[in-house]
């Protein structure tokens, strides 16, 4: 899994998370870890589906920060959305949350956003390989024409 319960609790209070995993059970007093796990898995499946054409998925640990953040965002979305019967009744903030995550996934999949390696802050080696393979790597500014007789 690309995120954990502790990551979700940075975006929701424990009381909100309990309500979100209760599935209508108003007597629930603890987070239902099975429901949370299903929401995280659904978010991670979305990520793997979107990025599988560009990267080897599932991502190995340590997971790129952007992937972890997207997993948290999509998990929170899926935990909150179950209360609504259809897309028309979703609050605008939830719709925007999902649209933003979907756009970020599309940008990463297209290569217009770069995944950064957690350890050293450099573009992921797979991203560099993809950039070279697709010709997206920036060409050197030091050409024979520009260097002249130096």
SVG drawing of the C-alpha trace seen along z (x, -y; Angstrom):
<svg xmlns="http://www.w3.org/2000/svg" viewBox="-28 -31 67 37">
<polyline fill="none" stroke="black" stroke-width="0.4" points="0.0,0.0 1.2,-3.5 -0.1,-5.1 -1.0,-4.1 -3.6,-4.9 -1.2,-7.5 -1.0,-9.3 -4.8,-9.5 -5.0,-10.8 -2.9,-13.8 -5.9,-14.7 -8.8,-13.6 -9.4,-13.5 -9.8,-10.1 -13.5,-10.9 -13.9,-11.6 -12.1,-8.5 -14.3,-6.4 -17.4,-7.9 -16.0,-7.4 -15.3,-3.7 -18.6,-3.0 -20.7,-2.4 -23.8,-3.7 -23.1,-2.1 -23.5,-5.0 -22.4,-2.9 -18.9,-2.3 -16.1,-3.6 -13.0,-2.5 -11.7,-2.8 -12.7,0.2 -9.3,1.2 -10.9,3.5 -12.9,0.6 -9.8,-1.7 -7.7,1.0 -10.3,1.3 -10.3,-2.4 -6.5,-2.5 -6.4,0.5 -8.9,-1.2 -6.8,-4.4 -3.7,-2.4 -5.4,-0.5 -6.3,-3.8 -2.7,-4.9 -1.4,-1.6 -3.8,-1.7 -3.0,-5.3 0.8,-5.0 1.3,-1.4 2.0,-2.4 4.9,-4.5 6.2,-2.8 6.6,0.6 3.8,1.0 3.2,1.5 5.9,-0.9 8.5,0.5 9.4,-1.2 10.3,-3.9 7.3,-5.2 7.7,-8.5 6.2,-11.3 3.7,-12.3 2.4,-8.7 2.0,-8.6 0.2,-12.0 -2.1,-10.8 -2.9,-7.6 -3.9,-9.7 -6.0,-12.1 -7.8,-9.3 -8.3,-7.3 -9.9,-10.3 -12.1,-10.8 -13.3,-7.2 -13.9,-7.2 -16.0,-10.3 -17.8,-9.6 -19.7,-6.5 -22.3,-8.7 -23.5,-10.2 -25.8,-8.3 -24.5,-9.8 -22.0,-12.3 -24.7,-15.1 -25.0,-15.1 -21.2,-15.2 -20.0,-18.4 -17.9,-20.6 -14.8,-20.2 -14.9,-16.4 -15.4,-16.8 -12.4,-19.1 -10.3,-16.8 -10.9,-13.9 -10.4,-16.1 -7.1,-17.4 -5.8,-13.9 -6.9,-12.6 -5.2,-15.5 -2.0,-14.9 -2.1,-11.2 -2.6,-12.1 0.3,-14.6 2.6,-12.0 1.5,-9.3 2.1,-11.7 5.5,-12.8 4.6,-16.4 5.1,-16.0 8.2,-14.2 8.2,-11.8 11.0,-12.8 13.1,-10.1 12.5,-10.3 16.1,-9.6 18.0,-12.3 15.4,-14.6 16.4,-13.8 14.1,-12.7 13.4,-9.0 15.7,-6.9 12.7,-5.4 11.5,-8.9 15.0,-9.7 14.9,-6.5 11.4,-7.3 12.5,-10.9 15.5,-9.5 13.3,-6.8 10.7,-9.3 13.1,-12.1 11.7,-14.4 15.1,-14.9 16.2,-18.5 19.0,-18.9 22.3,-20.3 22.8,-24.1 26.4,-23.4 26.3,-22.8 29.2,-23.1 27.5,-26.1 27.1,-27.9 30.6,-27.0 32.3,-28.2 36.0,-28.1 36.2,-27.7"/>
</svg>
